[in-house]
Amino acid sequence: MTGLTLPLPPLANRYWRIGHGHLYRCSEADNYRRTLMVLLRQAKCRCLHGPVWVTIRVYRKRKAGDLDGYLKVLLDALQGLAFENDRQVRQLVASLEPEDKVHPRVEVTVTEAPGLKVTP
């Protein structure tokens, strides 16, 4: 997957809900995943099956949310789209960039990890 600019994911503390004794994703999280499906399909991205390297740059609208909260939600949302499962991630480089009030976003690159063998 070449570099893509994606919308900012919902914060992790709003991603999961508990109701009637079950843990589930909130509707905002489901909508975010559907949006990523469309964007990755339009970009003709393929789902990688072996080990991957991921680079993420987060541009928040304001100083809210920790980097790790954005990462968890984004990596979960990319499962089945950019890679099969986030267990495939062998290297993760992430940065929290200066705020961008006009165009908050995440810039993501997922590539096959060079030289790593796929094990069944």
C-alpha positions in Angstrom: 0.0 0.0 0.0 1.5 3.3 -1.0 1.0 6.3 1.4 -2.6 7.2 1.9 -4.2 10.2 3.7 -7.1 9.0 5.8 -9.6 10.7 8.1 -8.7 10.9 11.7 -10.0 7.9 13.6 -12.3 8.3 16.6 -10.5 8.3 20.0 -10.0 4.9 21.7 -12.0 5.9 24.7 -15.1 6.3 22.5 -14.3 3.3 20.3 -15.7 0.5 22.5 -19.0 0.3 24.4 -20.4 -2.1 26.9 -24.1 -3.0 26.8 -26.1 -5.9 28.0 -22.9 -7.6 29.2 -21.2 -7.4 25.8 -18.3 -5.4 24.4 -19.0 -3.8 21.0 -17.7 -1.1 18.7 -19.7 2.1 18.7 -21.5 3.2 15.6 -18.8 5.9 15.0 -16.2 3.2 14.9 -18.2 1.1 12.4 -18.7 4.2 10.2 -15.0 4.9 10.3 -14.2 1.3 9.2 -16.8 1.6 6.3 -15.1 4.9 5.2 -11.7 3.2 5.2 -13.1 0.4 3.1 -14.3 2.8 0.5 -11.1 4.8 0.5 -8.8 1.8 0.3 -10.9 0.3 -2.5 -10.7 3.5 -4.5 -7.0 3.6 -4.0 -6.8 -0.1 -5.2 -5.0 -1.2 -2.1 -4.6 -4.9 -1.6 -4.7 -6.8 1.7 -1.2 -8.0 2.6 -0.8 -11.5 4.0 2.7 -11.6 5.4 4.7 -9.5 7.9 4.2 -5.7 7.4 5.8 -2.4 8.3 3.5 0.4 9.2 4.2 4.2 9.3 1.6 6.5 10.7 1.6 10.3 11.1 -1.3 11.8 13.1 -2.4 15.4 12.5 -4.9 16.2 15.2 -7.4 19.1 15.0 -6.5 20.1 18.5 -4.3 18.9 21.4 -6.6 16.1 22.4 -6.0 12.4 22.5 -2.8 10.4 23.0 -0.9 8.9 20.1 -1.5 5.3 21.3 -5.3 5.8 21.3 -5.3 6.8 17.7 -3.0 3.9 16.8 -5.1 1.2 18.4 -8.3 2.4 16.6 -6.5 2.8 13.2 -4.7 -0.5 13.3 -8.0 -2.3 14.3 -9.8 -0.5 11.4 -7.2 -1.5 8.9 -7.5 -5.2 9.7 -8.9 -7.1 6.7 -8.3 -4.1 4.5 -4.5 -3.3 4.4 -3.5 -6.5 6.2 -5.3 -9.5 7.5 -4.5 -9.0 11.2 -2.5 -6.5 13.2 -0.4 -9.4 14.5 1.4 -9.1 11.2 2.8 -5.7 12.1 6.6 -6.2 12.7 7.6 -2.6 12.7 5.5 0.4 13.7 6.7 4.0 13.3 4.3 6.6 14.5 4.4 10.3 15.2 2.1 12.9 16.5 2.5 15.9 14.2 1.6 19.6 14.8 -2.1 20.3 15.0 -3.9 20.9 11.7 -7.2 22.6 12.5 -8.2 22.8 8.8 -7.4 19.2 7.7 -6.9 16.8 10.6 -5.9 13.4 9.3 -3.6 10.4 9.5 -1.1 9.6 6.8 -0.5 5.8 6.6 1.9 3.6 4.7 1.8 -0.2 5.0 4.4 -2.2 3.2 5.5 -5.8 3.1 8.4 -6.3 5.5 11.5 -6.9 3.5 13.3 -10.1 4.0 10.9 -11.6 6.5 9.5 -15.0 5.7 5.8 -15.9 6.1 5.3 -18.7 8.5 2.1 -20.8 8.4 
